Amino acid sequence: MTLLAPREHLTGEEVTKGLSIVLRDGLATQAMVTLTGGIFLVAFALSLGASNTVIGLLAAIPPLAELIQMPAISLVERLRNRRLICISASLIARLSWIVVALIPFVFGPAAGIAVLVVSLIFYGSVSAVSHCSWSSWMRDLVPAEILGAFFSKRMALAMALGAVLSLCASIFIDYWQTHFSVPVTFAYSFIFIAGFIAGLIDIWLMARMPEPLIRVADTPSLFRQVRAAFSDENFSRLISFVGSWNFAVNLAAPFFTVYLLTRVGLDLTLVIILAVLSQGVSVISYQLWGNIADRYSNKSVLRVAGPLFMLCILGWTFTTMPERHLLTLPLLVVLHVLMGLSTAGVTLASANIGLKLAPKGGATSYLATINITNSLAAGIAPIIGGMFVDYFAAAELSLTLNWRSPGAVFAFQTFDLQYWDFFFFFAFLIGIYSIHRLAFVKESGEVEERVVVRDLIARMSREMRNLSTAGGLRYMLRFPAIDTIPDTEKDGETSVPEHQISENR
C-alpha cells in the first residue's frame, strides 16, 4: 500500500506527468463507458426482451446510485487515500461487467434481465464511491489556472474516441445480425468484455497518478447543509427549476433509443451516427454559450437553450405521423443538431448559475443540494415513464383535415399522438413549467431572450466563417499545453471547484 500512499508535496514534474496520465485515463474511461453503457446497453436489454419498465429502471440506476457519494465523503476523509479508494472501488464495480457479458451464455432471457438489473445496481453503487474520491483527487491535482482548458481537452479527446468506438461497435453489431445465425446478444457480450478490458487499463493508469495529501476540513452534517440551501429563497427557486427540468428531460430522453430502434425502425449504426452528431454539436457549442453567459448571465442562456430543447422533444412526436414518413430522417437530423446545441447551453449555464448564486464559503453544501435534487429527479422520472408508458400503447390522439369536393376527397393528418408520443408531449409540458419556475430566479446581468438569440446567431456566423479556412480548423484542433503550470503551483496543492471535476469524469 506504500506505493499508493499520498504525497505531502508534489513537484512540478510530478504534476505534469500526472496530468499526462489523467488525459490517457480519460480515453480509457470513455472507451469503457461507450462500450458498456448508453445505446449499447439499451439495445442489449431490448434483445433480451426487456420491458419499458426495465428500460426505465436501467436509466434510473446511475443517477440514484450517485446519491451514495454523499455518505462516501466520510470514507474519503477517514482513510485519506483517495487513490486507494478509487482503484479498489473501480475494480470491484467493473467486475460486474463480466457477469453481464456472461448473461447470454449462462442465463435465459427472464433470468438474464434480472441479473442485468442487479449487476447494474451493484456497479452504480460501488462506482459512486470511486467518483467521490476521484473528484476530490482531481481537485487537488489539477492546477486551477488550467482547469477549464485541461478538462476541455480531456473531454474533447474522449468524445472523439467515443464517437469512433461507437461507430465501430455498431457496425460490428449490424454485421453480426446480417452474417451470423447466433443471437445478437452474444455480440454484445464481446463488446462488454472489450469495455471491461478498457476499464482495467484505466485502473492501471490510475495507479500511476500521483496523489497529493488530502486536507480535511470540518464540515456540518448533510442535513444542515441541505436545510441551509433550502432556507435561501432565491437558491430554493433555482432548486425548484433544476428539479423539474431534470424530471422533464429524464422522462423522455432515456427512451429515445428505444423509440428509434423499435418505433422508427432504424439500424443501430444510424442511431449511433445521430447520437455522435448531437455530441459533436454540443462540443463546438460550449464556447459559444460560455461567451454569451459571461457577457450577459447564465439565466439568459437558460431562457433560450431551455425552450429550444423542449421544442426538440415536442418535435419527436412529428417523426411518425403515425408511421415513419419521407421527412422522418431529415427531421431527426435537425432535431439532433438542435438538441446538441441546446444541451450544451443548458448544461453549462445550469452548472454555473448554481456556483454563482451559492454564497461564498458555502458553495460546496449548496451545490451538493443541487446534486441531490438532480439525482432524485433523474432517477424517479424514467421509472415513472417505464411503468406507465405501456398504458398509452393503445391510445391515440389525432387531428385530421378532410377535404371533400365533387372531384376529389382526401385527408391530411396534421397531428397524431401514439404510444411514446404522449410521453414526449408530457415531458414538453413539464419542461415549459420548469422554464416558468426559472423566471423567479434572480441573477445579475439578465437580458431579454431576443438579445441572446441575436448574439448567438452572430457568433455562430463568425464561427462558421472561421471554420471555412484552414487556419480556423487548426484553431479548433489546437489545445493548451498541460505543462505550462505556474511556478507558484508546482510545489504545492491547488484547490478547484469539485463540481467541475465530477462532470468531466
VENWO-V521952 format. One record per pair of residues at least 4 apart in sequence whose ideal C-beta (glycine too) atoms are under 7 Angstrom apart, sorted by sequence separation. I is the first residue (numbers start at 1). J is the second residue. D is the distance in Angstrom with one decimal. If there is no record, write none. Layout:
BEGIN
i & j & d
I & J & D
I & J & D
END
This chain:
BEGIN
i & j & d
1 & 5 & 6.6
10 & 14 & 4.5
12 & 16 & 6.3
13 & 17 & 6.3
14 & 18 & 6.1
15 & 19 & 6.4
16 & 20 & 6.7
17 & 21 & 6.7
18 & 22 & 6.4
19 & 23 & 6.8
21 & 25 & 6.0
22 & 26 & 6.6
24 & 28 & 6.6
25 & 29 & 6.1
26 & 30 & 6.2
27 & 31 & 6.4
28 & 32 & 6.6
29 & 33 & 6.2
30 & 34 & 5.9
31 & 35 & 6.3
32 & 36 & 5.9
33 & 37 & 5.3
34 & 38 & 6.9
37 & 41 & 5.0
39 & 43 & 6.0
40 & 44 & 6.2
41 & 45 & 6.5
42 & 46 & 6.4
43 & 47 & 6.4
44 & 48 & 6.7
46 & 50 & 5.9
50 & 54 & 3.9
52 & 56 & 6.4
53 & 57 & 6.4
54 & 58 & 6.4
55 & 59 & 6.6
56 & 60 & 6.3
57 & 61 & 6.7
60 & 64 & 5.6
61 & 65 & 5.8
62 & 66 & 6.8
68 & 72 & 5.7
72 & 76 & 6.5
73 & 77 & 6.3
74 & 78 & 6.1
75 & 79 & 6.2
81 & 85 & 6.3
82 & 86 & 5.9
83 & 87 & 6.2
84 & 88 & 6.0
85 & 89 & 6.0
86 & 90 & 6.0
87 & 91 & 6.2
88 & 92 & 6.4
89 & 93 & 6.0
90 & 94 & 6.0
91 & 95 & 6.9
96 & 100 & 6.5
97 & 101 & 6.2
98 & 102 & 6.5
102 & 106 & 5.0
103 & 107 & 5.1
107 & 111 & 4.2
108 & 112 & 6.3
109 & 113 & 6.7
111 & 115 & 6.2
112 & 116 & 6.2
113 & 117 & 6.6
114 & 118 & 6.4
115 & 119 & 5.9
116 & 120 & 6.4
117 & 121 & 6.5
118 & 122 & 6.5
119 & 123 & 6.1
120 & 124 & 6.0
121 & 125 & 6.2
122 & 126 & 6.3
123 & 127 & 5.9
124 & 128 & 6.5
127 & 131 & 6.2
128 & 132 & 6.6
129 & 133 & 6.8
130 & 134 & 5.9
131 & 135 & 6.4
132 & 136 & 6.9
133 & 137 & 6.0
134 & 138 & 6.2
135 & 139 & 6.3
136 & 140 & 6.9
137 & 141 & 6.1
138 & 142 & 5.5
146 & 150 & 4.7
147 & 151 & 6.4
148 & 152 & 6.0
149 & 153 & 6.4
150 & 154 & 6.4
151 & 155 & 6.0
152 & 156 & 6.2
153 & 157 & 6.3
154 & 158 & 6.1
155 & 159 & 6.1
156 & 160 & 6.4
157 & 161 & 6.5
158 & 162 & 6.1
159 & 163 & 6.4
160 & 164 & 6.8
161 & 165 & 6.1
162 & 166 & 6.0
163 & 167 & 6.6
164 & 168 & 6.3
165 & 169 & 6.0
166 & 170 & 6.2
167 & 171 & 6.3
168 & 172 & 6.4
169 & 173 & 6.5
170 & 174 & 6.3
171 & 175 & 6.1
172 & 176 & 6.3
173 & 177 & 6.6
174 & 178 & 6.4
175 & 179 & 5.9
176 & 180 & 5.2
182 & 186 & 5.3
184 & 188 & 6.8
185 & 189 & 6.9
187 & 191 & 6.8
188 & 192 & 6.2
189 & 193 & 6.5
190 & 194 & 6.5
191 & 195 & 6.5
192 & 196 & 6.4
193 & 197 & 6.6
194 & 198 & 6.6
195 & 199 & 6.5
196 & 200 & 6.7
197 & 201 & 6.7
198 & 202 & 6.5
199 & 203 & 6.7
200 & 204 & 6.6
201 & 205 & 6.5
202 & 206 & 6.5
203 & 207 & 6.7
205 & 209 & 7.0
220 & 224 & 4.2
222 & 226 & 6.4
223 & 227 & 6.2
224 & 228 & 6.3
225 & 229 & 6.8
226 & 230 & 6.5
227 & 231 & 6.2
232 & 236 & 6.1
233 & 237 & 6.8
234 & 238 & 6.9
235 & 239 & 6.5
236 & 240 & 6.6
237 & 241 & 6.7
238 & 242 & 6.4
239 & 243 & 6.0
240 & 244 & 6.4
241 & 245 & 5.9
242 & 246 & 6.1
243 & 247 & 6.4
244 & 248 & 6.4
245 & 249 & 6.4
246 & 250 & 5.9
247 & 251 & 6.2
249 & 253 & 5.3
250 & 254 & 6.2
255 & 259 & 5.7
256 & 260 & 6.4
257 & 261 & 6.1
258 & 262 & 5.7
259 & 263 & 4.9
260 & 264 & 5.0
266 & 270 & 4.6
268 & 272 & 6.4
269 & 273 & 6.4
270 & 274 & 6.6
271 & 275 & 6.5
272 & 276 & 6.2
273 & 277 & 6.4
274 & 278 & 6.6
275 & 279 & 6.4
276 & 280 & 6.2
277 & 281 & 6.7
278 & 282 & 6.5
279 & 283 & 6.6
280 & 284 & 6.8
281 & 285 & 5.9
282 & 286 & 7.0
285 & 289 & 6.0
286 & 290 & 5.9
287 & 291 & 6.4
288 & 292 & 6.7
289 & 293 & 6.1
290 & 294 & 6.4
291 & 295 & 6.3
292 & 296 & 6.1
293 & 297 & 6.8
296 & 300 & 4.2
298 & 302 & 6.4
299 & 303 & 6.3
301 & 305 & 5.7
302 & 306 & 5.0
304 & 308 & 6.5
305 & 309 & 6.3
306 & 310 & 6.6
307 & 311 & 6.2
308 & 312 & 6.7
309 & 313 & 6.9
310 & 314 & 6.6
311 & 315 & 6.3
320 & 324 & 5.8
321 & 325 & 5.6
324 & 328 & 4.7
327 & 331 & 5.2
328 & 332 & 6.4
329 & 333 & 6.6
330 & 334 & 6.5
331 & 335 & 6.2
332 & 336 & 6.3
333 & 337 & 6.5
334 & 338 & 6.3
335 & 339 & 5.9
336 & 340 & 6.3
337 & 341 & 6.6
338 & 342 & 6.1
339 & 343 & 5.8
340 & 344 & 6.7
342 & 346 & 6.2
343 & 347 & 5.9
344 & 348 & 6.2
345 & 349 & 5.9
346 & 350 & 5.6
347 & 351 & 6.6
348 & 352 & 6.3
349 & 353 & 5.8
350 & 354 & 6.9
351 & 355 & 6.9
352 & 356 & 6.0
353 & 357 & 6.1
354 & 358 & 6.2
358 & 362 & 6.0
362 & 366 & 5.6
363 & 367 & 5.8
364 & 368 & 6.2
365 & 369 & 6.8
366 & 370 & 7.0
367 & 371 & 6.4
368 & 372 & 6.5
369 & 373 & 6.5
370 & 374 & 6.2
371 & 375 & 6.3
372 & 376 & 6.4
373 & 377 & 6.2
374 & 378 & 5.8
375 & 379 & 5.9
376 & 380 & 6.0
377 & 381 & 6.2
380 & 384 & 6.2
381 & 385 & 6.2
382 & 386 & 5.9
383 & 387 & 6.3
384 & 388 & 6.2
385 & 389 & 5.7
417 & 421 & 4.2
420 & 424 & 6.4
421 & 425 & 6.2
422 & 426 & 6.3
423 & 427 & 6.1
424 & 428 & 6.5
425 & 429 & 6.7
426 & 430 & 6.4
427 & 431 & 6.1
428 & 432 & 6.5
429 & 433 & 6.7
430 & 434 & 6.6
431 & 435 & 6.7
432 & 436 & 6.7
433 & 437 & 6.7
434 & 438 & 6.7
447 & 451 & 4.4
449 & 453 & 6.1
450 & 454 & 6.2
451 & 455 & 6.4
452 & 456 & 6.1
453 & 457 & 6.4
454 & 458 & 6.5
455 & 459 & 6.3
456 & 460 & 6.2
457 & 461 & 6.4
458 & 462 & 6.7
459 & 463 & 6.3
460 & 464 & 6.3
461 & 465 & 6.6
462 & 466 & 6.4
463 & 467 & 6.2
464 & 468 & 6.6
468 & 472 & 6.6
470 & 474 & 6.5
471 & 475 & 6.4
472 & 476 & 6.6
473 & 477 & 6.4
474 & 478 & 6.2
485 & 489 & 5.6
496 & 500 & 6.6
498 & 502 & 6.4
499 & 503 & 6.6
501 & 505 & 6.8
10 & 15 & 5.2
35 & 40 & 6.6
36 & 41 & 6.7
45 & 50 & 3.8
50 & 55 & 5.9
79 & 84 & 7.0
107 & 112 & 4.1
142 & 147 & 5.6
220 & 225 & 5.8
259 & 264 & 6.5
261 & 266 & 6.5
266 & 271 & 5.3
293 & 298 & 5.0
358 & 363 & 4.1
404 & 409 & 5.1
417 & 422 & 5.6
447 & 452 & 6.4
467 & 472 & 4.7
485 & 490 & 5.5
489 & 494 & 5.6
496 & 501 & 6.7
76 & 82 & 6.0
79 & 85 & 6.1
229 & 235 & 5.6
230 & 236 & 5.0
260 & 266 & 4.9
403 & 409 & 6.9
466 & 472 & 3.6
467 & 473 & 6.4
177 & 184 & 5.2
403 & 410 & 5.4
107 & 115 & 5.6
142 & 150 & 5.8
176 & 184 & 5.8
293 & 301 & 4.9
320 & 328 & 6.8
355 & 363 & 6.1
358 & 366 & 3.7
417 & 425 & 6.1
45 & 54 & 6.2
76 & 85 & 6.2
103 & 112 & 4.2
230 & 239 & 7.0
292 & 301 & 5.8
319 & 328 & 5.1
358 & 367 & 6.2
402 & 411 & 4.9
466 & 475 & 6.8
467 & 476 & 6.7
45 & 55 & 6.2
75 & 85 & 6.7
229 & 239 & 6.9
261 & 271 & 6.4
401 & 411 & 6.9
173 & 184 & 6.5
176 & 187 & 3.9
260 & 271 & 4.9
400 & 411 & 5.2
401 & 412 & 4.6
103 & 115 & 5.7
289 & 301 & 5.6
319 & 331 & 5.5
354 & 366 & 6.9
355 & 367 & 6.7
400 & 412 & 6.9
42 & 55 & 6.3
45 & 58 & 6.1
103 & 116 & 6.2
318 & 331 & 6.4
319 & 332 & 5.9
354 & 367 & 5.5
400 & 413 & 5.0
401 & 414 & 5.7
173 & 187 & 5.4
257 & 271 & 6.3
400 & 414 & 6.9
172 & 187 & 6.6
398 & 413 & 6.3
399 & 414 & 5.2
99 & 115 & 6.6
100 & 116 & 6.1
289 & 305 & 7.0
315 & 331 & 6.9
354 & 370 & 5.0
399 & 415 & 3.9
41 & 58 & 6.7
398 & 415 & 6.3
398 & 416 & 4.3
100 & 119 & 5.1
316 & 335 & 6.6
99 & 119 & 5.0
315 & 335 & 5.1
397 & 417 & 4.3
396 & 417 & 6.8
169 & 191 & 5.3
396 & 418 & 5.0
96 & 119 & 4.4
312 & 335 & 5.1
96 & 122 & 5.2
312 & 338 & 5.1
393 & 419 & 5.4
96 & 123 & 4.3
312 & 339 & 4.6
392 & 419 & 5.7
395 & 422 & 6.7
93 & 123 & 5.0
308 & 338 & 6.2
309 & 339 & 6.3
312 & 342 & 6.6
392 & 422 & 4.4
389 & 420 & 6.8
93 & 126 & 3.8
309 & 342 & 3.9
92 & 126 & 5.3
93 & 127 & 4.4
308 & 342 & 4.1
309 & 343 & 6.5
389 & 423 & 5.9
89 & 126 & 5.3
93 & 130 & 6.8
305 & 342 & 4.5
309 & 346 & 6.1
89 & 127 & 6.8
385 & 423 & 5.7
89 & 129 & 4.3
90 & 130 & 4.6
305 & 345 & 3.0
306 & 346 & 5.9
89 & 130 & 3.8
304 & 345 & 6.9
305 & 346 & 4.8
85 & 129 & 6.6
86 & 130 & 4.7
301 & 345 & 5.0
302 & 346 & 6.4
305 & 349 & 6.8
85 & 130 & 6.9
86 & 133 & 4.5
302 & 349 & 4.8
85 & 133 & 4.2
86 & 134 & 5.2
301 & 349 & 4.0
302 & 350 & 6.6
82 & 133 & 4.0
86 & 137 & 6.5
298 & 349 & 4.0
75 & 129 & 6.8
82 & 136 & 5.6
83 & 137 & 6.6
298 & 352 & 4.9
299 & 353 & 6.3
82 & 137 & 4.1
264 & 319 & 6.5
285 & 340 & 6.8
289 & 344 & 5.6
293 & 348 & 6.6
298 & 353 & 3.8
72 & 128 & 6.5
76 & 132 & 6.0
264 & 320 & 6.7
281 & 337 & 5.4
285 & 341 & 5.0
289 & 345 & 4.2
293 & 349 & 5.6
68 & 125 & 5.6
72 & 129 & 4.6
76 & 133 & 5.1
263 & 320 & 6.3
274 & 332 & 6.1
278 & 336 & 4.2
282 & 340 & 4.4
286 & 344 & 5.1
290 & 348 & 6.0
298 & 356 & 6.5
54 & 113 & 5.9
61 & 120 & 5.1
65 & 124 & 3.2
69 & 128 & 5.1
73 & 132 & 6.1
265 & 324 & 6.4
277 & 336 & 5.1
281 & 340 & 3.1
285 & 344 & 3.9
289 & 348 & 5.1
293 & 352 & 6.2
49 & 109 & 4.7
57 & 117 & 6.2
61 & 121 & 5.7
65 & 125 & 4.9
68 & 128 & 4.0
72 & 132 & 4.2
76 & 136 & 5.9
264 & 324 & 5.5
277 & 337 & 6.6
280 & 340 & 6.9
281 & 341 & 5.4
285 & 345 & 7.0
289 & 349 & 6.8
36 & 97 & 5.7
48 & 109 & 5.2
68 & 129 & 6.5
252 & 313 & 5.4
278 & 339 & 5.4
279 & 340 & 6.5
282 & 343 & 5.3
58 & 120 & 6.3
62 & 124 & 5.3
66 & 128 & 5.3
69 & 131 & 6.0
274 & 336 & 4.8
278 & 340 & 3.8
282 & 344 & 4.3
286 & 348 & 6.0
50 & 113 & 5.4
54 & 117 & 6.7
61 & 124 & 4.9
65 & 128 & 5.0
69 & 132 & 4.3
48 & 112 & 5.1
49 & 113 & 6.9
264 & 328 & 6.4
48 & 113 & 5.3
48 & 116 & 7.0
45 & 116 & 6.4
141 & 212 & 6.3
140 & 212 & 4.7
137 & 211 & 5.9
140 & 214 & 6.9
6 & 81 & 6.1
5 & 81 & 6.7
4 & 81 & 6.6
6 & 83 & 7.0
136 & 214 & 6.7
4 & 83 & 5.2
104 & 183 & 6.7
4 & 84 & 4.8
104 & 185 & 3.9
104 & 186 & 5.0
1 & 84 & 6.7
104 & 189 & 5.4
357 & 443 & 6.8
356 & 443 & 6.8
101 & 189 & 4.4
353 & 443 & 6.3
101 & 192 & 4.2
100 & 192 & 5.5
101 & 193 & 5.0
321 & 413 & 5.7
174 & 267 & 5.8
174 & 268 & 5.9
322 & 416 & 4.6
97 & 192 & 5.3
173 & 268 & 5.2
174 & 269 & 5.3
321 & 416 & 5.3
322 & 418 & 5.2
97 & 195 & 6.3
98 & 196 & 6.2
170 & 268 & 4.7
171 & 269 & 5.7
97 & 196 & 4.3
170 & 269 & 4.2
317 & 417 & 6.1
94 & 196 & 6.1
170 & 272 & 4.2
317 & 421 & 4.3
94 & 199 & 4.2
167 & 272 & 5.8
166 & 272 & 4.7
317 & 424 & 5.1
242 & 350 & 6.1
316 & 424 & 4.7
317 & 425 & 6.0
167 & 276 & 6.9
166 & 276 & 6.1
314 & 424 & 6.6
313 & 424 & 5.4
314 & 425 & 6.7
91 & 203 & 5.6
90 & 203 & 5.5
163 & 276 & 4.4
313 & 427 & 5.2
314 & 428 & 4.2
238 & 353 & 6.6
313 & 428 & 5.1
87 & 203 & 5.7
163 & 279 & 6.8
238 & 354 & 6.5
310 & 428 & 5.2
313 & 431 & 6.8
87 & 206 & 5.4
238 & 357 & 5.9
86 & 206 & 6.0
87 & 207 & 5.9
159 & 279 & 5.8
310 & 431 & 3.8
235 & 357 & 5.5
310 & 432 & 6.0
18 & 141 & 5.8
19 & 142 & 6.7
83 & 206 & 6.7
234 & 357 & 6.3
235 & 358 & 6.9
159 & 283 & 5.9
15 & 141 & 6.9
83 & 209 & 6.7
156 & 283 & 6.0
250 & 377 & 6.8
26 & 154 & 4.2
30 & 158 & 3.7
34 & 162 & 4.4
83 & 211 & 4.4
242 & 370 & 5.8
246 & 374 & 5.1
250 & 378 & 4.5
254 & 382 & 4.4
307 & 435 & 5.8
40 & 169 & 6.5
82 & 211 & 5.9
306 & 435 & 5.1
27 & 157 & 6.3
31 & 161 & 6.3
35 & 165 & 6.3
239 & 369 & 6.4
243 & 373 & 4.5
247 & 377 & 4.2
251 & 381 & 4.3
255 & 385 & 6.4
19 & 150 & 6.6
23 & 154 & 5.6
26 & 157 & 6.6
27 & 158 & 5.9
30 & 161 & 5.5
34 & 165 & 4.8
235 & 366 & 6.1
239 & 370 & 6.3
242 & 373 & 5.9
246 & 377 & 3.9
250 & 381 & 3.9
22 & 154 & 6.9
26 & 158 & 4.6
30 & 162 & 4.8
34 & 166 & 5.6
82 & 214 & 6.4
242 & 374 & 6.1
246 & 378 & 4.9
250 & 382 & 5.4
303 & 435 & 7.0
306 & 438 & 7.0
367 & 499 & 5.0
247 & 380 & 7.0
251 & 384 & 7.0
23 & 157 & 6.7
27 & 161 & 5.3
31 & 165 & 5.9
35 & 169 & 6.2
80 & 214 & 4.9
228 & 362 & 6.8
239 & 373 & 5.3
243 & 377 & 4.8
247 & 381 & 4.6
251 & 385 & 5.0
303 & 438 & 6.7
80 & 216 & 6.8
229 & 365 & 6.4
302 & 438 & 5.8
47 & 184 & 5.5
48 & 185 & 6.4
228 & 365 & 6.0
229 & 366 & 4.7
47 & 185 & 5.0
77 & 216 & 4.8
299 & 438 & 6.6
225 & 365 & 3.4
229 & 369 & 3.8
44 & 185 & 6.7
299 & 441 & 6.1
355 & 497 & 6.5
225 & 368 & 6.0
226 & 369 & 5.2
44 & 188 & 4.2
225 & 369 & 6.8
299 & 443 & 4.4
298 & 443 & 6.4
304 & 449 & 5.3
226 & 372 & 6.9
297 & 443 & 4.9
300 & 446 & 5.7
303 & 449 & 5.3
297 & 444 & 6.6
299 & 446 & 5.5
300 & 447 & 5.1
40 & 188 & 6.5
297 & 445 & 3.7
304 & 452 & 4.7
351 & 499 & 6.6
296 & 445 & 5.3
297 & 446 & 5.1
304 & 453 & 5.9
40 & 191 & 6.0
296 & 447 & 4.8
301 & 452 & 6.6
70 & 222 & 5.7
300 & 452 & 5.0
351 & 503 & 6.6
35 & 191 & 5.2
36 & 192 & 5.6
263 & 419 & 6.9
296 & 452 & 6.3
35 & 192 & 6.8
263 & 420 & 6.1
35 & 194 & 5.4
36 & 195 & 3.8
35 & 195 & 3.3
292 & 452 & 6.0
259 & 420 & 4.9
32 & 195 & 4.8
35 & 198 & 6.7
292 & 455 & 5.8
31 & 195 & 6.9
292 & 456 & 6.2
255 & 420 & 6.2
32 & 198 & 4.2
31 & 198 & 3.8
32 & 199 & 4.2
255 & 423 & 6.8
288 & 456 & 6.6
291 & 459 & 6.6
28 & 198 & 5.3
32 & 202 & 6.2
252 & 423 & 5.6
288 & 459 & 5.2
251 & 423 & 6.2
252 & 424 & 5.2
288 & 460 & 6.5
28 & 201 & 4.6
29 & 202 & 5.1
28 & 202 & 3.7
251 & 426 & 6.6
252 & 427 & 3.8
288 & 463 & 6.8
251 & 427 & 4.4
25 & 202 & 5.7
28 & 205 & 6.0
248 & 427 & 4.9
251 & 430 & 6.7
25 & 205 & 4.4
24 & 205 & 5.6
25 & 206 & 6.2
248 & 430 & 3.9
247 & 430 & 6.2
248 & 431 & 3.9
21 & 205 & 5.5
244 & 430 & 6.3
245 & 431 & 6.6
248 & 434 & 5.9
21 & 208 & 5.5
22 & 209 & 6.4
21 & 209 & 5.1
244 & 433 & 6.0
245 & 434 & 4.1
244 & 434 & 3.8
18 & 209 & 5.1
59 & 250 & 6.9
18 & 210 & 4.6
241 & 434 & 5.6
244 & 437 & 5.9
59 & 254 & 3.4
14 & 210 & 5.0
241 & 437 & 4.5
240 & 437 & 4.9
241 & 438 & 4.6
56 & 254 & 6.5
55 & 254 & 6.7
10 & 210 & 5.4
55 & 255 & 6.6
237 & 437 & 6.7
241 & 441 & 6.2
10 & 212 & 5.4
4 & 207 & 6.9
7 & 210 & 6.2
55 & 258 & 5.8
237 & 440 & 4.7
238 & 441 & 5.1
7 & 211 & 6.8
237 & 441 & 4.8
6 & 211 & 4.3
7 & 212 & 6.1
8 & 213 & 5.1
6 & 212 & 6.2
7 & 213 & 6.4
6 & 213 & 4.6
234 & 441 & 6.4
6 & 214 & 6.6
234 & 442 & 5.3
46 & 258 & 6.7
43 & 257 & 7.0
42 & 257 & 4.5
46 & 261 & 6.6
42 & 258 & 6.3
39 & 257 & 5.0
43 & 261 & 6.5
43 & 268 & 6.0
39 & 271 & 6.0
39 & 272 & 6.2
39 & 275 & 6.3
212 & 493 & 5.0
70 & 368 & 6.8
67 & 372 & 6.6
67 & 375 & 5.1
66 & 375 & 4.9
64 & 375 & 6.2
63 & 375 & 4.5
63 & 378 & 3.7
64 & 379 & 3.6
63 & 379 & 4.4
60 & 379 & 4.4
60 & 382 & 4.8
59 & 382 & 3.8
60 & 383 & 4.8
56 & 382 & 4.0
57 & 383 & 6.1
153 & 479 & 4.2
56 & 383 & 5.1
153 & 480 & 6.8
56 & 385 & 5.1
57 & 386 & 6.3
56 & 386 & 2.1
55 & 386 & 5.6
56 & 387 & 6.7
149 & 480 & 4.1
54 & 386 & 7.0
150 & 482 & 5.9
53 & 386 & 4.2
52 & 386 & 4.8
53 & 387 & 5.4
146 & 480 & 6.6
146 & 482 & 6.7
52 & 389 & 4.6
52 & 390 & 5.7
146 & 485 & 7.0
145 & 486 & 5.8
143 & 485 & 5.2
143 & 486 & 7.0
145 & 489 & 6.8
143 & 489 & 4.5
147 & 496 & 5.0
155 & 504 & 5.6
144 & 494 & 5.2
154 & 504 & 6.2
143 & 494 & 4.8
144 & 495 & 6.7
142 & 494 & 6.8
144 & 496 & 4.8
140 & 493 & 5.3
147 & 500 & 6.5
151 & 504 & 4.3
140 & 494 & 6.3
142 & 496 & 6.1
139 & 495 & 6.7
139 & 496 & 4.9
139 & 498 & 5.0
136 & 498 & 6.6
139 & 501 & 5.5
135 & 498 & 4.9
138 & 501 & 4.3
135 & 501 & 4.8
135 & 502 & 4.3
135 & 505 & 6.9
131 & 502 & 6.4
134 & 505 & 5.6
131 & 505 & 6.1
20 & 482 & 6.6
19 & 482 & 4.6
16 & 482 & 6.7
16 & 483 & 4.7
16 & 485 & 6.5
15 & 485 & 6.1
12 & 485 & 5.8
15 & 490 & 6.3
12 & 490 & 2.9
11 & 490 & 6.6
12 & 491 & 6.7
11 & 491 & 6.2
9 & 491 & 5.8
9 & 492 & 6.7
END
